[in-house]
Amino acid sequence: MTIAMYPSFVMDCPDSAVLARFYGELLGWTVKADDDWAEVRPEDGSNCICFQGVKDYKAPDWPGQDTPQQMHLDVMVQDLDVAEAEVLQIGATKPDHQPGTTFRVFLDPAGHPFCLCVS
């Protein structure tokens, strides 16, 4: 028996609208933003990622753990090089530390790590 459906997760950040626009562009999802809360959803509404503005937000420390990342998003792409150029263009940054070959780690505009993956 299913207890609940359509889970979402909420990411703390310094500016919810900025982060929602970044992930909306990354995923091709619709952005809805109000004050300190924003969300992105696909057209069918089956998923949702939410962003909560937090005063005195402190970004995770990648790759260190002085401020743990606590969570990160992995997304599948067809071509790492093409996807890398595109996420850098919309505001991601690429840290020097890259621990794998089938994925690449990036930081979103609020400093959360996320990975582009081919497998």
PELINHU-V318628 format. One record per residue. N is the residue number from 1. RES is the residue in one letter. PHI is phi in whole degrees, 0 to 359 (999 if undefined). Layout:
# PELINHU-V318628
n & res & phi
N & RES & PHI
N & RES & PHI
This chain:
# PELINHU-V318628
n & res & phi
1 & M & 999
2 & T & 278
3 & I & 273
4 & A & 214
5 & M & 222
6 & Y & 54
7 & P & 294
8 & S & 226
9 & F & 231
10 & V & 244
11 & M & 251
12 & D & 287
13 & C & 194
14 & P & 282
15 & D & 218
16 & S & 297
17 & A & 294
18 & V & 299
19 & L & 291
20 & A & 296
21 & R & 298
22 & F & 300
23 & Y & 289
24 & G & 299
25 & E & 292
26 & L & 301
27 & L & 261
28 & G & 72
29 & W & 256
30 & T & 281
31 & V & 255
32 & K & 228
33 & A & 226
34 & D & 220
35 & D & 42
36 & D & 259
37 & W & 222
38 & A & 211
39 & E & 210
40 & V & 232
41 & R & 216
42 & P & 287
43 & E & 304
44 & D & 279
45 & G & 70
46 & S & 285
47 & N & 224
48 & C & 202
49 & I & 241
50 & C & 246
51 & F & 226
52 & Q & 244
53 & G & 291
54 & V & 233
55 & K & 294
56 & D & 61
57 & Y & 303
58 & K & 237
59 & A & 292
60 & P & 300
61 & D & 260
62 & W & 253
63 & P & 269
64 & G & 290
65 & Q & 230
66 & D & 301
67 & T & 238
68 & P & 299
69 & Q & 287
70 & Q & 61
71 & M & 199
72 & H & 206
73 & L & 256
74 & D & 251
75 & V & 231
76 & M & 274
77 & V & 226
78 & Q & 281
79 & D & 221
80 & L & 298
81 & D & 295
82 & V & 295
83 & A & 296
84 & E & 301
85 & A & 301
86 & E & 290
87 & V & 288
88 & L & 294
89 & Q & 294
90 & I & 266
91 & G & 122
92 & A & 285
93 & T & 236
94 & K & 247
95 & P & 288
96 & D & 296
97 & H & 287
98 & Q & 232
99 & P & 278
100 & G & 220
101 & T & 243
102 & T & 259
103 & F & 207
104 & R & 228
105 & V & 266
106 & F & 227
107 & L & 243
108 & D & 285
109 & P & 301
110 & A & 263
111 & G & 95
112 & H & 288
113 & P & 292
114 & F & 214
115 & C & 238
116 & L & 267
117 & C & 233
118 & V & 251
119 & S & 207
